[in-house]
Amino acid sequence: MENTGLYIHIPFCVKKCNYCDFNSAPFSDEIKELYFNALIKELKIKSGLFENKKIDTLFLGGGTPSTVSVDLIAKLFDCINSFYNLSEDAEISIETNPGTLNSGKLCAYKTFGINRLSIGLQSTVEEELKILGRIHNFNDFLTSFNLAREAGFENINVDLMNSIPNQTFDSFTAGLKRVKNLNPEHISVYSLIIEEGTPFHDMELNLPDEDTDRDMVHSIIDILGDEYSQYEISNYSKKGYECRHNIKYWKREDYQGFGISAASLFDRKIRYKNTNSIYEYIDFLKNDDSFLIDYFRETLKGLNTGNSSPFYSEYEILDIGDMISEYIILGLRMNEGINTNLFEKEFNKSIFDLKNDKINLHISEGLLERKGDYLRLTESGRDLANYVWADFLGD
């Protein structure tokens, strides 16, 4: 039986942050109830399409899933446990924010089978948190973190950001050290990107310069030391605590998305993304069950293209060139890089036959290197990853 991962998008939050371009917003309790009813229906209707799949990773993302009542999360897990085949050792993650957790909620999560908690801290500095538009302070985070430990969570990720407005090298490194001292199993550090459509895009911001940004990134490995390994551009973990769900994305393994804006990859070649509108999503799932079963079955056959796919904001059948480009770009996100033998097994061609000129160029520039059976970015290559990735797009 093949494995697959489930991603469930819960688009609710207390307040939209100034940098956030995710599909999330505050909504009324009535909308939350309607959304979860639709979400559970989508899960039930699609379950028959994946009855021969074992679910080895499950990720609840958002938004902030921890803003939702325990009763709604309980209904969600009742559905998943009834209709899907969860592996005994499945990694089950939920994204949370400080200030939205309490002992009762965390203990309930444990009873549902959730075994991995991701806490969005972003910064330990109150001024930086206010600039970001976060609803918490560092003490709120400490309370949430300690409550999670008391509830028995032994796999906790902490999200941090670098290059926040007004952030200095010293404030970033001091914050990272404070987080390390708490001994979480996993730490993610993302460089702030100013996206269109966010409040930050239209604000005058005092951002760290490019050299300071690089200095911040280079300091991470030195601070985390041997206790943590960088296994992906932005992710560091203790041994055995790498995020298995996210690794599916980077290795182009199949995964299925549920809820608005949720992306899926089926059979490694059909990629689709659900509608971005919560109202369209709720209305579409009011359709008759038999219609929906046929509709979603056609999705996996590659038939829901063009105007025949009102449920999807994106839908494409990847050609071999697209699949190869994705395999290279996503694979190079990971520190181990691309296993050249697995690449050849996947595409029946050597990566060096297909991309030799580009590979040799970036090796000569010191941005790529061969290490045994792997082709990977060097440390300098990780600094210029966007440049390297762009060179492997297309043809």
Helices and strands as residue ranges (DSSP letters): E 2-10, H 29-47, G 48-50, E 53-62, G 65-67, H 70-83, E 86-96, H 103-112, E 116-122, H 126-132, H 138-150, E 156-162, H 169-181, E 186-191, G 199-202, H 210-224, G 225-227, E 229-232, E 235-237, H 244-250, E 255-258, E 263-266, E 270-274, H 278-284, H 289-300, G 306-308, E 312-317, H 320-331, E 338-339, H 340-347, H 351-364, E 368-371, E 374-377, H 379-383, H 385-391
